């Protein structure tokens, strides 16, 4: 026996209702995570990198140098994060850092690979203009 047209219509309406109910939650979560990554890159991590540069006259070679004193840092006053651990992005992945930067040639490149976790895709959150 084949389902009637009414069955399929009711199923479609229920599907749309479920989608309508969960979409705002997913969208809000995605926006919140993206905003948090942006704030880390242009706020918290940027401030820690700036403090390191003030103390040592250069940016660190890696983000690990913000929580653990490197051998070549003569005026290290870290850890520069509290608690002293290297930050991960809101999706649980490491932030990518490079000094000197390829995009910011007089500074550093810092970015999150975004929701897909793959560097170099359109959803990356970066500290340079795309």
Backbone atoms as SQL, in Angstrom:
CREATE TABLE atoms (id INTEGER PRIMARY KEY, chain TEXT, resi INTEGER, resn TEXT, atom TEXT, x REAL, y REAL, z REAL);
INSERT INTO atoms VALUES
  (1, 'A', 1, 'UNK', 'N', 0.840, -1.177, 0.000),
  (2, 'A', 1, 'UNK', 'CA', 0.000, 0.000, 0.000),
  (3, 'A', 1, 'UNK', 'C', 0.888, 1.245, 0.000),
  (4, 'A', 2, 'UNK', 'N', 0.619, 2.149, -0.898),
  (5, 'A', 2, 'UNK', 'CA', 1.379, 3.404, -1.000),
  (6, 'A', 2, 'UNK', 'C', 0.800, 4.427, -0.048),
  (7, 'A', 3, 'UNK', 'N', 1.696, 5.227, 0.568),
  (8, 'A', 3, 'UNK', 'CA', 1.196, 6.309, 1.414),
  (9, 'A', 3, 'UNK', 'C', 0.440, 7.334, 0.576),
  (10, 'A', 4, 'UNK', 'N', -0.560, 7.922, 1.169),
  (11, 'A', 4, 'UNK', 'CA', -1.384, 8.894, 0.450),
  (12, 'A', 4, 'UNK', 'C', -0.679, 10.243, 0.362),
  (13, 'A', 5, 'UNK', 'N', -1.208, 11.076, -0.480),
  (14, 'A', 5, 'UNK', 'CA', -0.694, 12.439, -0.631),
  (15, 'A', 5, 'UNK', 'C', -0.796, 13.194, 0.684),
  (16, 'A', 6, 'UNK', 'N', -1.826, 12.952, 1.434),
  (17, 'A', 6, 'UNK', 'CA', -2.003, 13.606, 2.739),
  (18, 'A', 6, 'UNK', 'C', -0.862, 13.239, 3.679),
  (19, 'A', 7, 'UNK', 'N', -0.475, 11.968, 3.672),
  (20, 'A', 7, 'UNK', 'CA', 0.642, 11.522, 4.514),
  (21, 'A', 7, 'UNK', 'C', 1.897, 12.310, 4.187),
  (22, 'A', 8, 'UNK', 'N', 2.224, 12.425, 2.910),
  (23, 'A', 8, 'UNK', 'CA', 3.439, 13.141, 2.492),
  (24, 'A', 8, 'UNK', 'C', 3.343, 14.634, 2.808),
  (25, 'A', 9, 'UNK', 'N', 2.178, 15.197, 2.675),
  (26, 'A', 9, 'UNK', 'CA', 1.978, 16.606, 2.996),
  (27, 'A', 9, 'UNK', 'C', 2.184, 16.853, 4.495),
  (28, 'A', 10, 'UNK', 'N', 1.602, 15.994, 5.324),
  (29, 'A', 10, 'UNK', 'CA', 1.777, 16.120, 6.775),
  (30, 'A', 10, 'UNK', 'C', 3.248, 15.929, 7.143),
  (31, 'A', 11, 'UNK', 'N', 3.919, 14.959, 6.542),
  (32, 'A', 11, 'UNK', 'CA', 5.345, 14.715, 6.803),
  (33, 'A', 11, 'UNK', 'C', 6.188, 15.931, 6.409),
  (34, 'A', 12, 'UNK', 'N', 5.894, 16.543, 5.284),
  (35, 'A', 12, 'UNK', 'CA', 6.625, 17.738, 4.841),
  (36, 'A', 12, 'UNK', 'C', 6.415, 18.901, 5.800),
  (37, 'A', 13, 'UNK', 'N', 5.173, 19.080, 6.251),
  (38, 'A', 13, 'UNK', 'CA', 4.881, 20.175, 7.191),
  (39, 'A', 13, 'UNK', 'C', 5.608, 19.950, 8.508),
  (40, 'A', 14, 'UNK', 'N', 5.613, 18.719, 8.984),
  (41, 'A', 14, 'UNK', 'CA', 6.346, 18.419, 10.226),
  (42, 'A', 14, 'UNK', 'C', 7.844, 18.656, 10.051),
  (43, 'A', 15, 'UNK', 'N', 8.379, 18.261, 8.905),
  (44, 'A', 15, 'UNK', 'CA', 9.793, 18.490, 8.630),
  (45, 'A', 15, 'UNK', 'C', 10.150, 19.968, 8.624),
  (46, 'A', 16, 'UNK', 'N', 9.308, 20.764, 8.000),
  (47, 'A', 16, 'UNK', 'CA', 9.527, 22.216, 7.968),
  (48, 'A', 16, 'UNK', 'C', 9.427, 22.796, 9.375),
  (49, 'A', 17, 'UNK', 'N', 8.468, 22.310, 10.166),
  (50, 'A', 17, 'UNK', 'CA', 8.313, 22.805, 11.535),
  (51, 'A', 17, 'UNK', 'C', 9.542, 22.480, 12.385),
  (52, 'A', 18, 'UNK', 'N', 10.072, 21.274, 12.233),
  (53, 'A', 18, 'UNK', 'CA', 11.282, 20.888, 12.979),
  (54, 'A', 18, 'UNK', 'C', 12.467, 21.740, 12.535),
  (55, 'A', 19, 'UNK', 'N', 12.623, 21.913, 11.248),
  (56, 'A', 19, 'UNK', 'CA', 13.698, 22.747, 10.730),
  (57, 'A', 19, 'UNK', 'C', 13.574, 24.177, 11.251),
  (58, 'A', 20, 'UNK', 'N', 12.370, 24.699, 11.236),
  (59, 'A', 20, 'UNK', 'CA', 12.133, 26.053, 11.735),
  (60, 'A', 20, 'UNK', 'C', 12.478, 26.162, 13.218),
  (61, 'A', 21, 'UNK', 'N', 12.229, 25.105, 13.987),
  (62, 'A', 21, 'UNK', 'CA', 12.491, 25.124, 15.424),
  (63, 'A', 21, 'UNK', 'C', 13.980, 25.029, 15.744),
  (64, 'A', 22, 'UNK', 'N', 14.741, 24.248, 14.972),
  (65, 'A', 22, 'UNK', 'CA', 16.160, 24.060, 15.316),
  (66, 'A', 22, 'UNK', 'C', 17.088, 25.038, 14.606),
  (67, 'A', 23, 'UNK', 'N', 16.666, 25.617, 13.513),
  (68, 'A', 23, 'UNK', 'CA', 17.551, 26.511, 12.747),
  (69, 'A', 23, 'UNK', 'C', 18.060, 27.698, 13.561),
  (70, 'A', 24, 'UNK', 'N', 17.231, 28.417, 14.305),
  (71, 'A', 24, 'UNK', 'CA', 17.749, 29.549, 15.072),
  (72, 'A', 24, 'UNK', 'C', 18.804, 29.134, 16.100),
  (73, 'A', 25, 'UNK', 'N', 18.645, 27.965, 16.694),
  (74, 'A', 25, 'UNK', 'CA', 19.630, 27.508, 17.675),
  (75, 'A', 25, 'UNK', 'C', 20.960, 27.222, 17.013),
  (76, 'A', 26, 'UNK', 'N', 20.934, 26.533, 15.885),
  (77, 'A', 26, 'UNK', 'CA', 22.169, 26.247, 15.180),
  (78, 'A', 26, 'UNK', 'C', 22.826, 27.537, 14.710),
  (79, 'A', 27, 'UNK', 'N', 22.038, 28.417, 14.133),
  (80, 'A', 27, 'UNK', 'CA', 22.579, 29.675, 13.635),
  (81, 'A', 27, 'UNK', 'C', 23.181, 30.514, 14.743),
  (82, 'A', 28, 'UNK', 'N', 22.536, 30.560, 15.897),
  (83, 'A', 28, 'UNK', 'CA', 23.047, 31.332, 17.028),
  (84, 'A', 28, 'UNK', 'C', 24.336, 30.732, 17.556),
  (85, 'A', 29, 'UNK', 'N', 24.401, 29.412, 17.644),
  (86, 'A', 29, 'UNK', 'CA', 25.605, 28.732, 18.119),
  (87, 'A', 29, 'UNK', 'C', 26.769, 28.998, 17.176),
  (88, 'A', 30, 'UNK', 'N', 26.509, 28.900, 15.890),
  (89, 'A', 30, 'UNK', 'CA', 27.547, 29.157, 14.886),
  (90, 'A', 30, 'UNK', 'C', 28.048, 30.594, 14.995),
  (91, 'A', 31, 'UNK', 'N', 27.128, 31.534, 15.117),
  (92, 'A', 31, 'UNK', 'CA', 27.505, 32.944, 15.225),
  (93, 'A', 31, 'UNK', 'C', 28.287, 33.200, 16.506),
  (94, 'A', 32, 'UNK', 'N', 27.883, 32.587, 17.606),
  (95, 'A', 32, 'UNK', 'CA', 28.580, 32.770, 18.881),
  (96, 'A', 32, 'UNK', 'C', 30.006, 32.237, 18.807),
  (97, 'A', 33, 'UNK', 'N', 30.185, 31.082, 18.196),
  (98, 'A', 33, 'UNK', 'CA', 31.535, 30.510, 18.070),
  (99, 'A', 33, 'UNK', 'C', 32.414, 31.354, 17.149),
  (100, 'A', 34, 'UNK', 'N', 31.839, 31.810, 16.066),
  (101, 'A', 34, 'UNK', 'CA', 32.592, 32.662, 15.144),
  (102, 'A', 34, 'UNK', 'C', 33.013, 33.953, 15.828),
  (103, 'A', 35, 'UNK', 'N', 32.108, 34.557, 16.586),
  (104, 'A', 35, 'UNK', 'CA', 32.417, 35.784, 17.326),
  (105, 'A', 35, 'UNK', 'C', 33.498, 35.525, 18.367),
  (106, 'A', 36, 'UNK', 'N', 33.418, 34.397, 19.067),
  (107, 'A', 36, 'UNK', 'CA', 34.428, 34.061, 20.075),
  (108, 'A', 36, 'UNK', 'C', 35.805, 33.909, 19.440),
  (109, 'A', 37, 'UNK', 'N', 35.881, 33.261, 18.292),
  (110, 'A', 37, 'UNK', 'CA', 37.165, 33.101, 17.600),
  (111, 'A', 37, 'UNK', 'C', 37.699, 34.464, 17.165),
  (112, 'A', 38, 'UNK', 'N', 36.818, 35.299, 16.624),
  (113, 'A', 38, 'UNK', 'CA', 37.225, 36.648, 16.219),
  (114, 'A', 38, 'UNK', 'C', 37.772, 37.426, 17.415),
  (115, 'A', 39, 'UNK', 'N', 37.110, 37.305, 18.559),
  (116, 'A', 39, 'UNK', 'CA', 37.554, 38.013, 19.769),
  (117, 'A', 39, 'UNK', 'C', 38.896, 37.482, 20.274),
  (118, 'A', 40, 'UNK', 'N', 39.107, 36.171, 20.192),
  (119, 'A', 40, 'UNK', 'CA', 40.408, 35.610, 20.567),
  (120, 'A', 40, 'UNK', 'C', 41.512, 36.178, 19.678),
  (121, 'A', 41, 'UNK', 'N', 41.264, 36.154, 18.369),
  (122, 'A', 41, 'UNK', 'CA', 42.279, 36.571, 17.404),
  (123, 'A', 41, 'UNK', 'C', 42.570, 38.066, 17.498),
  (124, 'A', 42, 'UNK', 'N', 41.540, 38.875, 17.643),
  (125, 'A', 42, 'UNK', 'CA', 41.710, 40.328, 17.653),
  (126, 'A', 42, 'UNK', 'C', 41.646, 40.934, 19.054),
  (127, 'A', 43, 'UNK', 'N', 41.627, 40.096, 20.061),
  (128, 'A', 43, 'UNK', 'CA', 41.542, 40.564, 21.439),
  (129, 'A', 43, 'UNK', 'C', 42.538, 39.859, 22.329),
  (130, 'A', 44, 'UNK', 'N', 42.118, 38.734, 22.909),
  (131, 'A', 44, 'UNK', 'CA', 42.917, 38.042, 23.924),
  (132, 'A', 44, 'UNK', 'C', 44.291, 37.597, 23.457),
  (133, 'A', 45, 'UNK', 'N', 44.347, 36.869, 22.337),
  (134, 'A', 45, 'UNK', 'CA', 45.652, 36.397, 21.855),
  (135, 'A', 45, 'UNK', 'C', 46.475, 37.567, 21.342),
  (136, 'A', 46, 'UNK', 'N', 45.829, 38.507, 20.688),
  (137, 'A', 46, 'UNK', 'CA', 46.536, 39.697, 20.195),
  (138, 'A', 46, 'UNK', 'C', 47.170, 40.461, 21.357),
  (139, 'A', 47, 'UNK', 'N', 46.445, 40.606, 22.460),
  (140, 'A', 47, 'UNK', 'CA', 46.981, 41.304, 23.638),
  (141, 'A', 47, 'UNK', 'C', 48.173, 40.565, 24.228),
  (142, 'A', 48, 'UNK', 'N', 48.058, 39.239, 24.311),
  (143, 'A', 48, 'UNK', 'CA', 49.166, 38.441, 24.848),
  (144, 'A', 48, 'UNK', 'C', 50.404, 38.553, 23.950),
  (145, 'A', 49, 'UNK', 'N', 50.191, 38.513, 22.639),
  (146, 'A', 49, 'UNK', 'CA', 51.313, 38.664, 21.710),
  (147, 'A', 49, 'UNK', 'C', 51.947, 40.047, 21.834),
  (148, 'A', 50, 'UNK', 'N', 51.108, 41.074, 22.003),
  (149, 'A', 50, 'UNK', 'CA', 51.623, 42.435, 22.186),
  (150, 'A', 50, 'UNK', 'C', 52.432, 42.569, 23.464),
  (151, 'A', 51, 'UNK', 'N', 51.959, 41.966, 24.555),
  (152, 'A', 51, 'UNK', 'CA', 52.699, 42.016, 25.822),
  (153, 'A', 51, 'UNK', 'C', 54.035, 41.298, 25.694),
  (154, 'A', 52, 'UNK', 'N', 54.049, 40.172, 25.017),
  (155, 'A', 52, 'UNK', 'CA', 55.294, 39.440, 24.787),
  (156, 'A', 52, 'UNK', 'C', 56.276, 40.311, 24.001),
  (157, 'A', 53, 'UNK', 'N', 55.759, 40.988, 22.961),
  (158, 'A', 53, 'UNK', 'CA', 56.636, 41.831, 22.143),
  (159, 'A', 53, 'UNK', 'C', 57.190, 42.995, 22.946),
  (160, 'A', 54, 'UNK', 'N', 56.379, 43.599, 23.804),
  (161, 'A', 54, 'UNK', 'CA', 56.867, 44.690, 24.651),
  (162, 'A', 54, 'UNK', 'C', 58.011, 44.191, 25.543),
  (163, 'A', 55, 'UNK', 'N', 57.842, 43.005, 26.118),
  (164, 'A', 55, 'UNK', 'CA', 58.864, 42.455, 27.016),
  (165, 'A', 55, 'UNK', 'C', 60.119, 42.006, 26.292),
  (166, 'A', 56, 'UNK', 'N', 59.981, 41.462, 25.085),
  (167, 'A', 56, 'UNK', 'CA', 61.108, 40.801, 24.416),
  (168, 'A', 56, 'UNK', 'C', 61.540, 41.438, 23.101),
  (169, 'A', 57, 'UNK', 'N', 60.916, 42.548, 22.717),
  (170, 'A', 57, 'UNK', 'CA', 61.258, 43.322, 21.520),
  (171, 'A', 57, 'UNK', 'C', 60.985, 42.583, 20.209),
  (172, 'A', 58, 'UNK', 'N', 60.294, 41.465, 20.263),
  (173, 'A', 58, 'UNK', 'CA', 59.909, 40.724, 19.069),
  (174, 'A', 58, 'UNK', 'C', 58.715, 39.845, 19.416),
  (175, 'A', 59, 'UNK', 'N', 58.007, 39.401, 18.400),
  (176, 'A', 59, 'UNK', 'CA', 56.916, 38.460, 18.637),
  (177, 'A', 59, 'UNK', 'C', 57.493, 37.069, 18.884),
  (178, 'A', 60, 'UNK', 'N', 56.754, 36.210, 19.553),
  (179, 'A', 60, 'UNK', 'CA', 57.268, 34.856, 19.798),
  (180, 'A', 60, 'UNK', 'C', 57.306, 34.027, 18.521),
  (181, 'A', 61, 'UNK', 'N', 58.091, 32.957, 18.568),
  (182, 'A', 61, 'UNK', 'CA', 58.167, 32.046, 17.425),
  (183, 'A', 61, 'UNK', 'C', 56.938, 31.148, 17.345),
  (184, 'A', 62, 'UNK', 'N', 56.305, 30.880, 18.491),
  (185, 'A', 62, 'UNK', 'CA', 55.099, 30.053, 18.516),
  (186, 'A', 62, 'UNK', 'C', 54.196, 30.524, 19.652),
  (187, 'A', 63, 'UNK', 'N', 52.936, 30.138, 19.613),
  (188, 'A', 63, 'UNK', 'CA', 52.005, 30.489, 20.690),
  (189, 'A', 63, 'UNK', 'C', 52.397, 29.803, 21.995),
  (190, 'A', 64, 'UNK', 'N', 53.107, 28.681, 21.914),
  (191, 'A', 64, 'UNK', 'CA', 53.584, 27.985, 23.116),
  (192, 'A', 64, 'UNK', 'C', 54.497, 28.899, 23.938),
  (193, 'A', 65, 'UNK', 'N', 55.209, 29.813, 23.272),
  (194, 'A', 65, 'UNK', 'CA', 56.108, 30.738, 23.966),
  (195, 'A', 65, 'UNK', 'C', 55.373, 31.731, 24.851),
  (196, 'A', 66, 'UNK', 'N', 54.053, 31.808, 24.706),
  (197, 'A', 66, 'UNK', 'CA', 53.259, 32.685, 25.571),
  (198, 'A', 66, 'UNK', 'C', 52.990, 32.052, 26.933),
  (199, 'A', 67, 'UNK', 'N', 53.152, 30.741, 27.029),
  (200, 'A', 67, 'UNK', 'CA', 52.896, 30.048, 28.298),
  (201, 'A', 67, 'UNK', 'C', 54.132, 29.350, 28.858),
  (202, 'A', 68, 'UNK', 'N', 55.150, 29.174, 28.026),
  (203, 'A', 68, 'UNK', 'CA', 56.384, 28.523, 28.465),
  (204, 'A', 68, 'UNK', 'C', 57.568, 29.321, 27.941),
  (205, 'A', 69, 'UNK', 'N', 58.441, 29.707, 28.835),
  (206, 'A', 69, 'UNK', 'CA', 59.566, 30.569, 28.468),
  (207, 'A', 69, 'UNK', 'C', 60.496, 29.881, 27.474),
  (208, 'A', 70, 'UNK', 'N', 60.705, 30.534, 26.327),
  (209, 'A', 70, 'UNK', 'CA', 61.672, 29.988, 25.374),
  (210, 'A', 70, 'UNK', 'C', 63.097, 30.318, 25.825),
  (211, 'A', 71, 'UNK', 'N', 64.058, 29.545, 25.370),
  (212, 'A', 71, 'UNK', 'CA', 65.452, 29.744, 25.780),
  (213, 'A', 71, 'UNK', 'C', 66.010, 31.096, 25.363),
  (214, 'A', 72, 'UNK', 'N', 65.549, 31.650, 24.242),
  (215, 'A', 72, 'UNK', 'CA', 66.119, 32.897, 23.728),
  (216, 'A', 72, 'UNK', 'C', 65.411, 34.165, 24.232),
  (217, 'A', 73, 'UNK', 'N', 64.411, 34.023, 25.100),
  (218, 'A', 73, 'UNK', 'CA', 63.689, 35.194, 25.619),
  (219, 'A', 73, 'UNK', 'C', 64.404, 35.709, 26.873),
  (220, 'A', 74, 'UNK', 'N', 64.995, 36.884, 26.767),
  (221, 'A', 74, 'UNK', 'CA', 65.788, 37.419, 27.878),
  (222, 'A', 74, 'UNK', 'C', 64.963, 38.200, 28.892),
  (223, 'A', 75, 'UNK', 'N', 63.788, 38.655, 28.489),
  (224, 'A', 75, 'UNK', 'CA', 62.974, 39.487, 29.385),
  (225, 'A', 75, 'UNK', 'C', 61.539, 38.966, 29.470),
  (226, 'A', 76, 'UNK', 'N', 61.388, 37.652, 29.481),
  (227, 'A', 76, 'UNK', 'CA', 60.073, 36.991, 29.498),
  (228, 'A', 76, 'UNK', 'C', 59.404, 37.211, 30.845),
  (229, 'A', 77, 'UNK', 'N', 58.176, 37.722, 30.858),
  (230, 'A', 77, 'UNK', 'CA', 57.416, 37.952, 32.088),
  (231, 'A', 77, 'UNK', 'C', 56.082, 37.208, 32.060),
  (232, 'A', 78, 'UNK', 'N', 56.084, 36.037, 31.434),
  (233, 'A', 78, 'UNK', 'CA', 54.859, 35.253, 31.315),
  (234, 'A', 78, 'UNK', 'C', 54.610, 34.395, 32.531),
  (235, 'A', 79, 'UNK', 'N', 53.643, 33.553, 32.454),
  (236, 'A', 79, 'UNK', 'CA', 52.844, 33.278, 31.264),
  (237, 'A', 79, 'UNK', 'C', 51.899, 34.427, 30.938),
  (238, 'A', 80, 'UNK', 'N', 51.622, 34.568, 29.670),
  (239, 'A', 80, 'UNK', 'CA', 50.820, 35.681, 29.179),
  (240, 'A', 80, 'UNK', 'C', 49.336, 35.337, 29.081),
  (241, 'A', 81, 'UNK', 'N', 48.975, 34.100, 29.436),
  (242, 'A', 81, 'UNK', 'CA', 47.578, 33.678, 29.523),
  (243, 'A', 81, 'UNK', 'C', 47.298, 33.201, 30.938),
  (244, 'A', 82, 'UNK', 'N', 46.077, 33.386, 31.369),
  (245, 'A', 82, 'UNK', 'CA', 45.634, 32.862, 32.650),
  (246, 'A', 82, 'UNK', 'C', 44.337, 32.105, 32.426),
  (247, 'A', 83, 'UNK', 'N', 44.261, 30.820, 32.607),
  (248, 'A', 83, 'UNK', 'CA', 45.331, 29.927, 33.066),
  (249, 'A', 83, 'UNK', 'C', 46.379, 29.739, 31.978),
  (250, 'A', 84, 'UNK', 'N', 47.585, 29.385, 32.401),
  (251, 'A', 84, 'UNK', 'CA', 48.700, 29.277, 31.439),
  (252, 'A', 84, 'UNK', 'C', 48.608, 28.040, 30.554),
  (253, 'A', 85, 'UNK', 'N', 47.802, 28.153, 29.501),
  (254, 'A', 85, 'UNK', 'CA', 47.733, 27.092, 28.497),
  (255, 'A', 85, 'UNK', 'C', 47.463, 27.726, 27.146),
  (256, 'A', 86, 'UNK', 'N', 47.951, 27.098, 26.111),
  (257, 'A', 86, 'UNK', 'CA', 47.745, 27.599, 24.756),
  (258, 'A', 86, 'UNK', 'C', 46.266, 27.476, 24.415),
  (259, 'A', 87, 'UNK', 'N', 45.720, 28.519, 23.867),
  (260, 'A', 87, 'UNK', 'CA', 44.297, 28.565, 23.532),
  (261, 'A', 87, 'UNK', 'C', 43.970, 27.695, 22.329),
  (262, 'A', 88, 'UNK', 'N', 42.744, 27.177, 22.331),
  (263, 'A', 88, 'UNK', 'CA', 42.192, 26.498, 21.155),
  (264, 'A', 88, 'UNK', 'C', 40.965, 27.279, 20.727),
  (265, 'A', 89, 'UNK', 'N', 40.585, 27.122, 19.466),
  (266, 'A', 89, 'UNK', 'CA', 39.431, 27.862, 18.964),
  (267, 'A', 89, 'UNK', 'C', 38.123, 27.253, 19.487),
  (268, 'A', 90, 'UNK', 'N', 37.000, 27.907, 19.274),
  (269, 'A', 90, 'UNK', 'CA', 35.723, 27.415, 19.804),
  (270, 'A', 90, 'UNK', 'C', 35.288, 26.044, 19.279),
  (271, 'A', 91, 'UNK', 'N', 35.944, 25.543, 18.244),
  (272, 'A', 91, 'UNK', 'CA', 35.639, 24.219, 17.712),
  (273, 'A', 91, 'UNK', 'C', 36.622, 23.177, 18.238),
  (274, 'A', 92, 'UNK', 'N', 37.515, 23.596, 19.154),
  (275, 'A', 92, 'UNK', 'CA', 38.463, 22.666, 19.773),
  (276, 'A', 92, 'UNK', 'C', 39.743, 22.441, 18.992),
  (277, 'A', 93, 'UNK', 'N', 39.997, 23.261, 17.982),
  (278, 'A', 93, 'UNK', 'CA', 41.201, 23.124, 17.157),
  (279, 'A', 93, 'UNK', 'C', 42.212, 24.199, 17.527),
  (280, 'A', 94, 'UNK', 'N', 43.470, 23.924, 17.241),
  (281, 'A', 94, 'UNK', 'CA', 44.505, 24.911, 17.549),
  (282, 'A', 94, 'UNK', 'C', 44.382, 26.131, 16.633),
  (283, 'A', 95, 'UNK', 'N', 44.825, 27.266, 17.143),
  (284, 'A', 95, 'UNK', 'CA', 44.953, 28.458, 16.310),
  (285, 'A', 95, 'UNK', 'C', 46.254, 28.331, 15.531),
  (286, 'A', 96, 'UNK', 'N', 46.251, 28.836, 14.314),
  (287, 'A', 96, 'UNK', 'CA', 47.446, 28.822, 13.487),
  (288, 'A', 96, 'UNK', 'C', 48.143, 30.174, 13.637),
  (289, 'A', 97, 'UNK', 'N', 49.442, 30.138, 13.873),
  (290, 'A', 97, 'UNK', 'CA', 50.228, 31.341, 14.116),
  (291, 'A', 97, 'UNK', 'C', 51.517, 31.221, 13.325),
  (292, 'A', 98, 'UNK', 'N', 51.904, 32.325, 12.691),
  (293, 'A', 98, 'UNK', 'CA', 53.167, 32.351, 11.963),
  (294, 'A', 98, 'UNK', 'C', 53.791, 33.735, 12.084),
  (295, 'A', 99, 'UNK', 'N', 55.052, 33.749, 12.504),
  (296, 'A', 99, 'UNK', 'CA', 55.804, 34.999, 12.589),
  (297, 'A', 99, 'UNK', 'C', 57.180, 34.771, 11.977),
  (298, 'A', 100, 'UNK', 'N', 57.578, 35.622, 11.050),
  (299, 'A', 100, 'UNK', 'CA', 56.822, 36.713, 10.440),
  (300, 'A', 100, 'UNK', 'C', 55.708, 36.150, 9.554),
  (301, 'A', 101, 'UNK', 'N', 54.686, 36.955, 9.408),
  (302, 'A', 101, 'UNK', 'CA', 53.527, 36.508, 8.652),
  (303, 'A', 101, 'UNK', 'C', 53.713, 36.593, 7.150),
  (304, 'A', 102, 'UNK', 'N', 52.969, 35.796, 6.449),
  (305, 'A', 102, 'UNK', 'CA', 52.956, 35.859, 4.982),
  (306, 'A', 102, 'UNK', 'C', 51.991, 36.936, 4.504),
  (307, 'A', 103, 'UNK', 'N', 50.900, 37.146, 5.261),
  (308, 'A', 103, 'UNK', 'CA', 49.914, 38.172, 4.912),
  (309, 'A', 103, 'UNK', 'C', 50.227, 39.490, 5.615),
  (310, 'A', 104, 'UNK', 'N', 50.624, 39.426, 6.866),
  (311, 'A', 104, 'UNK', 'CA', 51.065, 40.595, 7.646),
  (312, 'A', 104, 'UNK', 'C', 52.585, 40.521, 7.727),
  (313, 'A', 105, 'UNK', 'N', 53.245, 41.026, 6.710),
  (314, 'A', 105, 'UNK', 'CA', 54.690, 40.837, 6.590),
  (315, 'A', 105, 'UNK', 'C', 55.502, 41.562, 7.654),
  (316, 'A', 106, 'UNK', 'N', 54.931, 42.608, 8.267),
  (317, 'A', 106, 'UNK', 'CA', 55.656, 43.288, 9.339),
  (318, 'A', 106, 'UNK', 'C', 55.153, 42.849, 10.710),
  (319, 'A', 107, 'UNK', 'N', 54.286, 41.881, 10.726),
  (320, 'A', 107, 'UNK', 'CA', 53.740, 41.357, 11.964),
  (321, 'A', 107, 'UNK', 'C', 53.603, 39.849, 11.888),
  (322, 'A', 108, 'UNK', 'N', 52.466, 39.363, 12.324),
  (323, 'A', 108, 'UNK', 'CA', 52.224, 37.922, 12.385),
  (324, 'A', 108, 'UNK', 'C', 50.877, 37.596, 11.748),
  (325, 'A', 109, 'UNK', 'N', 50.746, 36.359, 11.337),
  (326, 'A', 109, 'UNK', 'CA', 49.466, 35.829, 10.856),
  (327, 'A', 109, 'UNK', 'C', 48.900, 34.943, 11.961),
  (328, 'A', 110, 'UNK', 'N', 47.633, 35.127, 12.265),
  (329, 'A', 110, 'UNK', 'CA', 46.952, 34.332, 13.285),
  (330, 'A', 110, 'UNK', 'C', 45.565, 34.025, 12.759),
  (331, 'A', 111, 'UNK', 'N', 45.180, 32.737, 12.782),
  (332, 'A', 111, 'UNK', 'CA', 43.840, 32.416, 12.307),
  (333, 'A', 111, 'UNK', 'C', 43.327, 31.111, 12.883),
  (334, 'A', 112, 'UNK', 'N', 41.996, 30.994, 12.832),
  (335, 'A', 112, 'UNK', 'CA', 41.285, 29.770, 13.169),
  (336, 'A', 112, 'UNK', 'C', 40.825, 29.151, 11.856),
  (337, 'A', 113, 'UNK', 'N', 40.874, 27.830, 11.775),
  (338, 'A', 113, 'UNK', 'CA', 40.398, 27.140, 10.572),
  (339, 'A', 113, 'UNK', 'C', 38.878, 27.130, 10.496),
  (340, 'A', 114, 'UNK', 'N', 38.204, 27.653, 11.516),
  (341, 'A', 114, 'UNK', 'CA', 36.751, 27.780, 11.486),
  (342, 'A', 114, 'UNK', 'C', 36.023, 26.462, 11.722),
  (343, 'A', 115, 'UNK', 'N', 34.724, 26.459, 11.460),
  (344, 'A', 115, 'UNK', 'CA', 33.887, 25.296, 11.766),
  (345, 'A', 115, 'UNK', 'C', 34.321, 24.003, 11.081),
  (346, 'A', 116, 'UNK', 'N', 34.859, 24.091, 9.857),
  (347, 'A', 116, 'UNK', 'CA', 35.214, 22.855, 9.165),
  (348, 'A', 116, 'UNK', 'C', 36.566, 22.299, 9.607),
  (349, 'A', 117, 'UNK', 'N', 37.343, 23.084, 10.364),
  (350, 'A', 117, 'UNK', 'CA', 38.632, 22.615, 10.872),
  (351, 'A', 117, 'UNK', 'C', 39.719, 22.481, 9.826),
  (352, 'A', 118, 'UNK', 'N', 39.467, 22.976, 8.611),
  (353, 'A', 118, 'UNK', 'CA', 40.435, 22.868, 7.519),
  (354, 'A', 118, 'UNK', 'C', 40.996, 24.242, 7.194),
  (355, 'A', 119, 'UNK', 'N', 42.303, 24.388, 7.314),
  (356, 'A', 119, 'UNK', 'CA', 42.952, 25.658, 7.008),
  (357, 'A', 119, 'UNK', 'C', 42.892, 25.943, 5.516),
  (358, 'A', 120, 'UNK', 'N', 42.712, 27.222, 5.187),
  (359, 'A', 120, 'UNK', 'CA', 42.715, 27.641, 3.792),
  (360, 'A', 120, 'UNK', 'C', 41.364, 27.586, 3.109),
  (361, 'A', 121, 'UNK', 'N', 40.275, 27.440, 3.883),
  (362, 'A', 121, 'UNK', 'CA', 38.940, 27.426, 3.291),
  (363, 'A', 121, 'UNK', 'C', 38.218, 28.731, 3.598),
  (364, 'A', 122, 'UNK', 'N', 37.066, 28.923, 2.991),
  (365, 'A', 122, 'UNK', 'CA', 36.336, 30.186, 3.107),
  (366, 'A', 122, 'UNK', 'C', 35.853, 30.507, 4.512),
  (367, 'A', 123, 'UNK', 'N', 35.726, 29.512, 5.386),
  (368, 'A', 123, 'UNK', 'CA', 35.210, 29.788, 6.723),
  (369, 'A', 123, 'UNK', 'C', 36.312, 30.120, 7.737),
  (370, 'A', 124, 'UNK', 'N', 37.567, 30.241, 7.282),
  (371, 'A', 124, 'UNK', 'CA', 38.664, 30.614, 8.191),
  (372, 'A', 124, 'UNK', 'C', 38.413, 32.000, 8.768),
  (373, 'A', 125, 'UNK', 'N', 38.822, 32.183, 10.019),
  (374, 'A', 125, 'UNK', 'CA', 38.714, 33.486, 10.689),
  (375, 'A', 125, 'UNK', 'C', 40.146, 33.973, 10.885),
  (376, 'A', 126, 'UNK', 'N', 40.496, 35.070, 10.226),
  (377, 'A', 126, 'UNK', 'CA', 41.889, 35.484, 10.101),
  (378, 'A', 126, 'UNK', 'C', 42.115, 36.892, 10.635),
  (379, 'A', 127, 'UNK', 'N', 43.390, 37.234, 10.862),
  (380, 'A', 127, 'UNK', 'CA', 43.721, 38.590, 11.316),
  (381, 'A', 127, 'UNK', 'C', 44.222, 39.472, 10.162),
  (382, 'A', 128, 'UNK', 'N', 43.913, 39.102, 8.957),
  (383, 'A', 128, 'UNK', 'CA', 44.252, 39.926, 7.792),
  (384, 'A', 128, 'UNK', 'C', 43.023, 40.010, 6.886),
  (385, 'A', 129, 'UNK', 'N', 43.051, 40.943, 5.977),
  (386, 'A', 129, 'UNK', 'CA', 41.921, 41.102, 5.052),
  (387, 'A', 129, 'UNK', 'C', 41.957, 39.976, 4.030),
  (388, 'A', 130, 'UNK', 'N', 40.800, 39.359, 3.818),
  (389, 'A', 130, 'UNK', 'CA', 40.720, 38.264, 2.823),
  (390, 'A', 130, 'UNK', 'C', 40.576, 38.824, 1.431);
